[in-house]
């Protein structure tokens, strides 16, 4: 709670550096403003109204979510323009309809005629209908349809037959996560843009207005050089960043705003180990840097003020123990960290690590005072 310090709170704990959050938000907003495109930030990483207020200090703007629980949570806090950017399961239509009936402008994502028909059937049953975006596959990474797939038009026609708005198209450049050191990211951004714009063009040629052309991933959002034809960009982890984003080349280590506070609880000098009380239950099982040129293990270890030690990582983890070692191949020296020493661990994947915790302990850059505790929501 406020009034305490990182030296005193129970560990493990999720720490959020609010000054870094603000800096990261300012950076991306400025870039997208320069490109002349609207921003629809993805709140799946933050899952917190308090963090969202750093994005919208003057009142809610458009947002993206990854679960209906998020949509309901943010709608209850006042959000009124929400894109649910995961393929719609028919059994979730009633929950979406309840949001729409409550005055929320909800847009859902589909890529099959069957989903369109399920929406049409629900509309005939009197359920309030969301608008719809058709998912486009821009790089073979996940779901969606190729821009020239005839099913794109078939979906739009099925929606029109059901009286449902075809709002446009959405794509996500997931393969951008395979880039390293920034190489290939501008090209990935252009591939993403071109696919979405082409699909929207095909819809318009068949008489569908398709006013929304939605693209976005944190890497491509930062590296896009031109977004002609795009109406909005989505990104989520940009608020916090993480070691995966660092390895891809999107951020510096000192841009990473989230960390896990842990305490040294043991030593194994014979093995070159320091044991901390943050295992995979605190850090998550994510090993997203495993294929990167620099493998960060389960996280990069810093001192209590957030300054990284030289090549010190959580190399292995059990449920409640982290094994801290010098990175294999490094000539760095294992630091002397007495029992009770506090450390902060930068995560591989901010979304996954955040999902292990119920709240953020908020600090300002360079300070140990906990200035706020911000709850996080969980669930689906």
Residue, then its C-alpha position, 0 to 999 in steps of 0.5 A: x500500500x502507499x506509504x511503504x517501500x520496496x524494502x518492506x513489502x511482501x515478495x514476490x510482488x509485481x512492480x510497475x514504474x509509472x514514469x516509464x509507462x508514461x514515457x512509453x505511451x508518449x513515444x507511440x502516440x507521437x509516432x502514430x500522430x505523425x503517421x496520421x492514424x488513430x490509436x486503439x490501444x490493447x488493454x490485454x497486457x495492463x488489465x487495469x483501469x488505473x493503467x488505462x487512465x495513463x492512456x486516457x487522462x481526459x476520458x475514455x477513447x477506443x480500446x481493444x480487449x482480448x477477453x469478454x471479461x476485460x470488455x465487461x470490466x472496462x465497460x463498467x469503468x466507462x469505456x464505450x468503444x471496445x473491439x473484442x479482437x479474438x475470434x467470436x465463439x457463438x456461445x459468447x454472442x449473448x454476453x456481447x449483446x448484453x454489452x451492446x444493449x447497455x450502450x457500449x459500441x462493441x466490435x467483434x472479430x470473425x473469419x467464417x461464414x458459420x460465425x456470421x450465420x450464428x450472429x444472424x440467428x441471434x439477431x433474429x432472436x432479438x439479441x442486440x448486435x455488435x458490429x463486425x470486423x473480418x479477420x485477415x491473415x497478413x503473414x500466416x501467423x494465426x487466424x484469418x483469411x487471405x485478402x483475396x479469399x472469396x470467403x471474405x465476401x461470403x462472410x460480408x454477404x452473410x452479415x448483410x443478410x442478417x442485418x449486421x454491420x460489416x465494419x471492416x477488416x482487422x489483421x495482426x502481424x504476429x510474425x513480426x515477433x520473429x524479427x531480431x534487433x529491428x531487422x525486418x520490422x518496417x517490411x512486416x509493418x508494410x506487409x500488414x498494412x497492404x494486406x488489410x488495405x487490399x481486403x478492405x478494397x475488395x469489400x468496398x468494390x462489392x458495396x460494403x462501406x468497410x470504414x475500419x481498417x485495423x492493424x497492429x502489433x507492438x513491433x509493427x506499430x513502432x516501425x511502420x513508415x507509412x500507414x496509408x489506407x489504415x484507419x487505426x492501430x492496435x498495440x498492447x505490450x508497448x505500455x510496459x515492454x519486456x525482454x522479448x520486445x527488447x530482443x526484437x529491437x523495439x525497446x531498450x532494457x531501461x524502457x521496461x516498466x514492469x518487474x517482479x520484486x523478489x528476495x534472496x532466500x538461499x545460496x548454492x556456492x558449489x553450483x554458482x546459484x542464488x535462490x530467490x522466492x520468485x519461481x514460475x508462479x511469479x514469473x510465469x513459464x514463458x521462455x520467449x527469449x529462448x530462441x533469441x541471440x541472447x537468452x534471458x532465461x526466466x528474466x533479467x535480474x536487477x538490483x532493488x532500484x532496477x539497475x541490471x546486474x551484469x549478465x545475471x538471469x533467472x536461469x531456471x525456476x520451480x514453482x516458488x524458487x528462482x535459480x539465479x546464475x550468471x548467463x552461460x558463456x559470460x565472464x561476469x562474476x556472480x554478485x555477493x547477495x546476502x540472504x534477504x537482499x531484494x532484487x527486481x526481475x525483468x520479465x520475458x513477457x509482460x502479459x504472462x508475468x502480469x497474469x500471475x498477479x492481482x495488483x501492481x505496486x507502483x513506483x516512480x523511476x529511481x524511487x523505492x516508495x510505493x506510491x499506489x497499489x493498482x488492482x488487475x482484473x483476471x479471467x475470461 
